[in-house]
Each structure stands twice: as C-alpha cells, then as structure tokens.
C-alpha cells in the first residue's frame, strides 16, 4: 500500500493505525504492506522517531535537515 504523500496526513494516519489496530510498527508494516525502512526514513526526515513504549511516532528532540 502506498503511503500518503502529504506529511501531516502521513503522521496522522500512521499514528492512528498504530493506536487503533496494531501492537507495534512491525505489525503495522507487515499487515499494511509498508516498507519498514522507507517509512522510518521518511518519518525521520520529518523529525519524528518511533517510540516503542507509546507505539507512536513522536517529534524528535534531535534536529533533522
């Protein structure tokens, strides 16, 4: 499945799916057919990192270009 092109929609959709449907990021990627590496790279480029405890992408304190 293709990821949303709009950055804000992407963050919202992924975090909503994680919260409502999946136990972790691996589960989401497997079920939805997302490439784990590409998703993480894109989220990192937006300044987000995956928080395993929260099962959500959170704004990173580390600045990204």
C-alpha positions, -999 to 999 in steps of 0.1 A, spaced: 0 0 0 12 35 -8 19 60 20 1 93 20 21 120 1 11 148 25 34 148 55 8 158 81 -17 132 68 11 106 69 19 112 105 -18 113 115 -27 81 95 3 61 108 -2 71 144 -39 64 142 -34 30 127 -7 22 154 -30 33 182 -62 16 170 -51 -15 151 -15 -27 157 7 -38 186 38 -23 171 54 -8 140 65 -42 127 29 -55 129 16 -24 110 42 -27 82 35 -64 77 -2 -60 77 -4 -29 55 25 -38 32 46 -8 41 84 -10 37 97 -6 73 129 11 62 112 36 39 86 45 64 111 51 92 134 71 68 105 93 58 94 99 93 129 106 104 133 132 76 102 149 90 117 150 125 98 120 140 111 88 156 92 57 167 86 54 204 81 17 212 65 24 247 39 47 232 36 27 200 36 60 181 59 83 161 68 113 183 85 145 174 123 140 179 144 163 200 172 159 175 171 184 147 169 170 112 177 187 79 
